[in-house]
Amino acid sequence: EDYEDQKDRLEKRLVALYEMGETTYLDVLLSSASITDFISKYYIVSEIAEYDNNLLDQIEENKIVIILDKYPL
């Protein structure tokens, strides 16, 4: 159940990224109007990247658990 929920969230995230176009984290940072704006955007980009990495890690862990449950060693 957790695996399906996480997979669904990842799919929605990937669709959103695709729909946004080719905007990269670097583009976001370079569009900063000031050093304060840069720091704020850097923090937000870091949080998004960390969330994405954690989600991918959780999906992989759940996938392994499902496989091991289905095909025990």
Secondary structure, DSSP 4 states (H G I P E B T S, - for coil): -HHHHHHHHHHHHHHHHHHH-S--HHHHHHT-SSHHHHHHHHHHHHHHHHHHHHHHHHHHHHHHHHHHHHS--
